[in-house]
Amino acid sequence: MNIAQWLANNWWLILIILIFFSGLFTINQGYVGVITMFGKYRRAARPGLNFKIPFLEQVMKKISVQNRSVEMEFQAVTIDQANVYFKSMLLYSVQNQDEETIKRVAFVFISDRDLMQALTRTIEGSIRAFVATKRQSEILGQRKEIVDYVKDQIDHTLEQWGYHLQDLQINDITFDKAIMDSMSKVVASNNLKAAAENEGQALLITKTKGAEAEGNAIKIAAEAEREAARLRGQGVALFRQEVARGMTEAAEQMKQANLDTNVILFSMWTEAVKNFAEYGKGNIIFLDGSADGMEKTMKQIQALMVKQAGTTHGINGV
């Protein structure tokens, strides 16, 4: 028996095989198939290889259970009649893969276009209702409040459709050009005011710290000068005491040796002249070198010695 004869005798077997394979179909990962019979929902087909009754059951549609996004641009009006322009991104998905959820998603809307229109209009209406209760100066700082309000308003509605709002991002909020310009001027003036206040505070702090530092420096310098003057006074007093004590002792010794004490005065005179000449460094010093001048100077020194001697005796007596 050749192949042609076998096919002629077993045509019915071949027909059954073809009918069987015509009932096989696949659903890709991330999708759920909706099977209907005579236009009525029958069951849901999961990802992988599936079988349907040939010629009776049909794959009505394949529903994506993946996240989907859409961008929206619309306008709203605040309570003080300012136009606000929004650019937002909506992220949504099928609520879950339960059969009842898949059934709602498949039959609530005629097409995905109708779903998208209803979804965007619902969200726009919720945002406009929120914005209508706010002033334009409040809108920029209330992105999170707007998103929370929209989610609270439409979550229940989306659940009835079989969907869930994953996220709503408000990417841009703008106003009319006149309002934007006035807002920029307000921000600029506030920044200038803050900068001026900061500069004034910095200048005040700098001057205060400078005055404190200068006062402390003057105080320290005065205390140092006072201490130096005290030490200089003590040094001069001690020097005078030692000079007086030395001269007194020298005079006493010369008296005991029956020598003229004027020799001391003469020695002091000559030593002074010698020091003037040696350490004068070119400075001009006028001295009366005559005998009368020397005698006058020696008498002055002698009187000074007597005075210093009395002071020394008084100190020693104390």
Contacts in CASP RR format, 6 or more apart in sequence:
PFRMAT RR
TARGET T0000
AUTHOR 0000-0000-0000
METHOD contacts of the structure
MODEL  1
MNIAQWLANNWWLILIILIFFSGLFTINQGYVGVITMFGKYRRAARPGLN
FKIPFLEQVMKKISVQNRSVEMEFQAVTIDQANVYFKSMLLYSVQNQDEE
TIKRVAFVFISDRDLMQALTRTIEGSIRAFVATKRQSEILGQRKEIVDYV
KDQIDHTLEQWGYHLQDLQINDITFDKAIMDSMSKVVASNNLKAAAENEG
QALLITKTKGAEAEGNAIKIAAEAEREAARLRGQGVALFRQEVARGMTEA
AEQMKQANLDTNVILFSMWTEAVKNFAEYGKGNIIFLDGSADGMEKTMKQ
IQALMVKQAGTTHGINGV
7 14 0 8 1.000
19 54 0 8 1.000
19 55 0 8 1.000
20 54 0 8 1.000
22 54 0 8 1.000
23 51 0 8 1.000
23 52 0 8 1.000
23 53 0 8 1.000
23 54 0 8 1.000
24 49 0 8 1.000
24 50 0 8 1.000
24 51 0 8 1.000
25 45 0 8 1.000
25 49 0 8 1.000
25 50 0 8 1.000
25 51 0 8 1.000
25 52 0 8 1.000
25 59 0 8 1.000
26 48 0 8 1.000
26 49 0 8 1.000
26 50 0 8 1.000
27 33 0 8 1.000
27 45 0 8 1.000
27 46 0 8 1.000
27 47 0 8 1.000
27 48 0 8 1.000
27 50 0 8 1.000
27 62 0 8 1.000
28 47 0 8 1.000
28 48 0 8 1.000
28 62 0 8 1.000
29 47 0 8 1.000
29 48 0 8 1.000
30 47 0 8 1.000
30 64 0 8 1.000
30 65 0 8 1.000
30 66 0 8 1.000
31 47 0 8 1.000
31 62 0 8 1.000
31 63 0 8 1.000
31 64 0 8 1.000
31 65 0 8 1.000
32 44 0 8 1.000
32 45 0 8 1.000
32 46 0 8 1.000
32 47 0 8 1.000
32 62 0 8 1.000
32 63 0 8 1.000
32 65 0 8 1.000
32 97 0 8 1.000
32 102 0 8 1.000
33 44 0 8 1.000
33 45 0 8 1.000
33 46 0 8 1.000
33 59 0 8 1.000
33 60 0 8 1.000
33 61 0 8 1.000
33 62 0 8 1.000
33 63 0 8 1.000
33 102 0 8 1.000
34 41 0 8 1.000
34 44 0 8 1.000
34 45 0 8 1.000
34 59 0 8 1.000
34 60 0 8 1.000
34 61 0 8 1.000
34 62 0 8 1.000
34 63 0 8 1.000
34 102 0 8 1.000
34 103 0 8 1.000
34 106 0 8 1.000
35 41 0 8 1.000
35 42 0 8 1.000
35 43 0 8 1.000
35 44 0 8 1.000
35 45 0 8 1.000
35 52 0 8 1.000
35 57 0 8 1.000
35 58 0 8 1.000
35 59 0 8 1.000
35 60 0 8 1.000
36 42 0 8 1.000
36 57 0 8 1.000
36 58 0 8 1.000
36 60 0 8 1.000
37 53 0 8 1.000
37 56 0 8 1.000
37 57 0 8 1.000
37 58 0 8 1.000
38 56 0 8 1.000
39 58 0 8 1.000
39 60 0 8 1.000
41 103 0 8 1.000
41 106 0 8 1.000
41 107 0 8 1.000
42 57 0 8 1.000
43 99 0 8 1.000
44 99 0 8 1.000
44 102 0 8 1.000
44 103 0 8 1.000
45 52 0 8 1.000
45 59 0 8 1.000
52 58 0 8 1.000
52 59 0 8 1.000
60 106 0 8 1.000
61 106 0 8 1.000
63 94 0 8 1.000
63 102 0 8 1.000
63 105 0 8 1.000
63 106 0 8 1.000
64 94 0 8 1.000
65 93 0 8 1.000
65 94 0 8 1.000
65 97 0 8 1.000
66 93 0 8 1.000
67 91 0 8 1.000
67 92 0 8 1.000
67 93 0 8 1.000
67 166 0 8 1.000
68 91 0 8 1.000
68 92 0 8 1.000
68 93 0 8 1.000
69 89 0 8 1.000
69 90 0 8 1.000
69 91 0 8 1.000
69 92 0 8 1.000
70 89 0 8 1.000
70 90 0 8 1.000
70 92 0 8 1.000
70 116 0 8 1.000
70 119 0 8 1.000
70 120 0 8 1.000
71 87 0 8 1.000
71 88 0 8 1.000
71 89 0 8 1.000
71 90 0 8 1.000
72 86 0 8 1.000
72 87 0 8 1.000
72 88 0 8 1.000
72 89 0 8 1.000
72 90 0 8 1.000
72 120 0 8 1.000
72 123 0 8 1.000
72 124 0 8 1.000
73 85 0 8 1.000
73 86 0 8 1.000
73 87 0 8 1.000
73 88 0 8 1.000
74 85 0 8 1.000
74 86 0 8 1.000
74 124 0 8 1.000
74 127 0 8 1.000
74 128 0 8 1.000
75 83 0 8 1.000
75 84 0 8 1.000
75 85 0 8 1.000
75 86 0 8 1.000
76 83 0 8 1.000
76 84 0 8 1.000
76 86 0 8 1.000
76 127 0 8 1.000
76 128 0 8 1.000
76 131 0 8 1.000
76 132 0 8 1.000
77 83 0 8 1.000
77 84 0 8 1.000
77 128 0 8 1.000
77 131 0 8 1.000
77 132 0 8 1.000
78 84 0 8 1.000
78 131 0 8 1.000
78 132 0 8 1.000
78 134 0 8 1.000
78 135 0 8 1.000
78 136 0 8 1.000
78 139 0 8 1.000
79 132 0 8 1.000
79 133 0 8 1.000
79 134 0 8 1.000
79 135 0 8 1.000
80 135 0 8 1.000
80 136 0 8 1.000
82 135 0 8 1.000
82 136 0 8 1.000
82 175 0 8 1.000
82 176 0 8 1.000
82 179 0 8 1.000
83 175 0 8 1.000
83 176 0 8 1.000
83 179 0 8 1.000
84 131 0 8 1.000
84 136 0 8 1.000
84 139 0 8 1.000
84 173 0 8 1.000
84 174 0 8 1.000
84 175 0 8 1.000
85 172 0 8 1.000
85 173 0 8 1.000
85 174 0 8 1.000
85 175 0 8 1.000
86 127 0 8 1.000
86 170 0 8 1.000
86 172 0 8 1.000
86 173 0 8 1.000
87 170 0 8 1.000
87 171 0 8 1.000
87 172 0 8 1.000
88 123 0 8 1.000
88 127 0 8 1.000
88 168 0 8 1.000
88 169 0 8 1.000
88 170 0 8 1.000
88 171 0 8 1.000
89 168 0 8 1.000
89 169 0 8 1.000
89 171 0 8 1.000
90 119 0 8 1.000
90 120 0 8 1.000
90 123 0 8 1.000
90 165 0 8 1.000
90 167 0 8 1.000
90 168 0 8 1.000
91 165 0 8 1.000
91 166 0 8 1.000
91 167 0 8 1.000
91 168 0 8 1.000
91 169 0 8 1.000
92 119 0 8 1.000
92 158 0 8 1.000
92 163 0 8 1.000
92 164 0 8 1.000
92 165 0 8 1.000
92 166 0 8 1.000
93 163 0 8 1.000
93 164 0 8 1.000
93 166 0 8 1.000
94 101 0 8 1.000
94 102 0 8 1.000
94 105 0 8 1.000
94 162 0 8 1.000
94 163 0 8 1.000
94 164 0 8 1.000
95 101 0 8 1.000
95 158 0 8 1.000
95 159 0 8 1.000
95 162 0 8 1.000
95 163 0 8 1.000
95 164 0 8 1.000
101 162 0 8 1.000
104 160 0 8 1.000
104 161 0 8 1.000
104 162 0 8 1.000
105 161 0 8 1.000
105 162 0 8 1.000
105 163 0 8 1.000
108 115 0 8 1.000
108 160 0 8 1.000
108 161 0 8 1.000
108 162 0 8 1.000
109 115 0 8 1.000
109 118 0 8 1.000
109 161 0 8 1.000
115 161 0 8 1.000
115 163 0 8 1.000
118 161 0 8 1.000
119 158 0 8 1.000
119 163 0 8 1.000
122 154 0 8 1.000
122 157 0 8 1.000
123 150 0 8 1.000
123 154 0 8 1.000
123 168 0 8 1.000
126 149 0 8 1.000
126 150 0 8 1.000
126 153 0 8 1.000
126 154 0 8 1.000
127 146 0 8 1.000
127 149 0 8 1.000
127 150 0 8 1.000
129 153 0 8 1.000
130 145 0 8 1.000
130 146 0 8 1.000
130 149 0 8 1.000
130 150 0 8 1.000
131 139 0 8 1.000
131 146 0 8 1.000
134 142 0 8 1.000
136 175 0 8 1.000
136 179 0 8 1.000
139 173 0 8 1.000
140 173 0 8 1.000
143 170 0 8 1.000
143 173 0 8 1.000
146 170 0 8 1.000
147 168 0 8 1.000
147 169 0 8 1.000
147 170 0 8 1.000
150 165 0 8 1.000
150 168 0 8 1.000
151 165 0 8 1.000
151 168 0 8 1.000
154 165 0 8 1.000
155 164 0 8 1.000
155 165 0 8 1.000
158 164 0 8 1.000
158 165 0 8 1.000
174 180 0 8 1.000
175 183 0 8 1.000
240 308 0 8 1.000
240 311 0 8 1.000
241 311 0 8 1.000
241 312 0 8 1.000
241 315 0 8 1.000
243 308 0 8 1.000
244 305 0 8 1.000
244 308 0 8 1.000
244 309 0 8 1.000
244 310 0 8 1.000
244 311 0 8 1.000
244 312 0 8 1.000
245 312 0 8 1.000
247 264 0 8 1.000
247 305 0 8 1.000
247 308 0 8 1.000
247 309 0 8 1.000
248 305 0 8 1.000
248 308 0 8 1.000
248 309 0 8 1.000
248 312 0 8 1.000
250 264 0 8 1.000
251 261 0 8 1.000
251 264 0 8 1.000
251 305 0 8 1.000
251 309 0 8 1.000
254 260 0 8 1.000
254 261 0 8 1.000
254 263 0 8 1.000
254 264 0 8 1.000
255 261 0 8 1.000
262 298 0 8 1.000
262 302 0 8 1.000
265 298 0 8 1.000
265 301 0 8 1.000
265 302 0 8 1.000
265 305 0 8 1.000
266 298 0 8 1.000
268 301 0 8 1.000
269 294 0 8 1.000
269 297 0 8 1.000
269 298 0 8 1.000
269 301 0 8 1.000
273 287 0 8 1.000
276 285 0 8 1.000
276 287 0 8 1.000
288 294 0 8 1.000
288 296 0 8 1.000
288 297 0 8 1.000
END
